Amino acid sequence: MHWVNVEGYPMPIPIGGHPALELCNTWAGWAAPPSPEREWLRDFDRLAVWTGHVRLLTPTSVARLREQGRRDPTAAHEVLAATRQLRTALHDVLLDPHDTDAFRHVAEEARRAAAAATLETDRTGLAHWSLPDDLGLRLPLLAGARAAADLLTTPARTEVRACPADDCGWLFLDPRGRRRWCSMATCGNRAKVRAWAARRQPH
């Protein structure tokens, strides 16, 4: 099984090794033809829940976002679309460091996130960057951009590998490059995935 139930929604188990990769892996099968059942981020409410699932945002922030999304569904949909665009650009630049268009897209969102972030300390004195809740509905988008910038500016970026299966393409931190498949039902057991996708189809 490659998903867990979070706040009533199925969510992919975090296995990529970094929140930015988990964002990419919310599209379940980059190497396969597009199909609706492969999309984990199907609406803004799920996006908000996902940010809490991978600990990009606190439960309090997630609850606030869900309420804001219900009050302004049009703006929420625009943020969801922008987050999906960021996800695609990040996936492209991770697989091809010379994709300048994709990099510029990620860099611009990361710049906005950096401009809004503040440096805070926790009870141990450890500092970390934090995004304020007053960013409103754009908070999940900027949290994803912050994670993307974090990955792209560390040596771990060179350890990113894609599952080679024809119908997968999920990303992982795998410095040895020895992962033959993602070991999840996405491609590790195609028959189970097809059965799962069929059950998820609306009747």
Beta strands, then each sheet from edge to edge (+ up, - down):
strand 1: 3-6
strand 2: 9-12
strand 3: 118-121
strand 4: 127-130
strand 5: 160-162
strand 6: 171-173
sheet 1: 1+ 2-
sheet 2: 3+ 4-
sheet 3: 5+ 6-
end
